[in-house]
């Protein structure tokens, strides 16, 4: 639910900003509507960060890089001194942190020219990516639910097709 709220807030930012509801794009923060924009985006980021952090057992934070950059340095150092399962753990965590930092930088590199060209409508890209991520996050549960339903249907059809006994004797 928090990710859906974040999606709708980012989508509102794109469309509401485009239609003049959120002040001037790139302008100074001096009017009430400018603070509204900052509050909406801050709330959306907080919801997103909390939802992702909670669902990953506090392993992933999505809105800042200082902690993950420190963690990456620690995991890179652990790669030099660890063995066995500790080494595999350090590799996984270093890859996670490096991937996050790379994705963060790539997102900024893509968004700056988009924002320059499309202003508020540039928020449509992260909104669309959130929609895809939210939708994909439900697929494993849906696939599992459909597999359970299919197994149940097969069991029922197997029972219906099995010969019945009368007083323990097959007909």
N, C-alpha and C positions, 0 to 999 in steps of 0.2 A: 504493500500500500504506500509506504513512503516514497518509493521510486516512481510510482504513478503520479503522486502529488508533485514531485520534482519535475517530472516530464511536463505536466500541465502548466507549472509555473514558468518553465523555460519557454514553452510554446507561447504562453501569454506574453512573455517578454518580447519574443520575436514579433508577434502580430500586434500586440498593444503598442509597442514602441514604434513599429512601422506606421501605425495609424495615429501617432501623436499623443498617446495616453501617458507616456513615460518620459517626457521631456526631449531635449535635444541629444542626439547620439554624440558621444565624445565631449559633451559640454561640461562645464564646471558643476560641481555639486553645491548648488546654492538654493535651489527651490525645494519645496516639500516633495514634489513629484520625483526629484532626483534622489532623495532619500528613500522614497518608496521603491524605486528601482533597485537600489542597493539592498534594501531590506528583503525584497522578493528573491533576489539572486543569492543573498547570504542564507536565507531560510532554505532555499532549494539545495544549495551546496551542503548545508548541515544535515538535511534529511538524507541526501544521497550518501554522504560520508558515514553517517550513523548506520544506515541500512547495510552498506557494504561491509563496514567494520564488524557489525554484529553478525552478519551471515558468514564471515570468514574467520570467526573466532578471534577478532581484533588483529588479524594478520595483515589486512590491506586497508589503507586509508587512501581516499581518492582526491582530497582537496589540498594537500600540502606535500612538500618534498624534503623538508629538513630531516625528519625522522627516517624516511626510507633511504636518503643519501647516506646517513650515518650507518644505518643497518647494512647497506651495501658494502661499505668499507669494512665493517666487522666481518661480514660473511666472506669477503675476498681474503681477509687475513686468515680466517678459519680454514680456507681452502689450502693454505700452505702447511697447516699443522694438524689437520684432522685426518682420520682414517675410518674406513668402514662406513657404518650408518651415519656417523657425524659428518663425514665428507659428503655423502649423498644429500644430507639435510642442508649443508652449507651451499652446495651447488644449486639445489632447488630454490632456496631462499635468495641467493645472489641473482639467479635468473629472474625471479619474480621482481625483485627491486630494480634490476637493470631494465627489465621490460617496462615497468611502470614509469621510470624516469624518462626512457626513450619515448614512450607514448605521450607523456606529458609535454615534452619538448616538441614532438611532431605535431601535436594538437595545437600548440601555440603558433608554430611556424605556418600551419595551414590557416588558422583562424585570423591571424593579423591581416593578411591580404584580403580575406573574405570580408572582415569587418570594415576595412577601408572602402571596399567596393559596395557592399550590400547593407552596411550599418546594422540596424536591429535585425534585419532578416538573416544575418549571419548566425543568429541563434537557432535557426531552423536546422542547421547541421547537427549540433549537439542534441537537439530535441529528437531528431530522426534517429540518431545513434542510440539514444536512451530507449526509444520505442523498440528498436531492434533488440537491444540487450534485454529489456524487460520481457519481450515476447519469447526470446530464446531461453530465458531462465525458466520459463514454465514448461518447455518442451520435455525435459527429462521426467518430470512428474506426470505429464500427460501421457507420455509413452509408457511409463510404468503402470499408470491407471488402466490404459487400454490393454496392456499385456495381462494384467490381473483379470480384467473382464473377459478377455478371450479364453484364458485358462478356465475360468468359471463356466463359461458357455460350453467348452469342450467337456468338462466333467459332467455337466448336466446332460449333454447329448450322449456321452458314454453310458451314463446310468439309464437313460431312456432306451438305449439300443440293447442293453444287456438283457439276457433272458431272465425272466422272473421265476421264482420257485414257489411251489405250493407245498407247504409242510416239508420243506427241505428237498423236494424232488423236482428236478427239471422236467418240463413237459416234453 
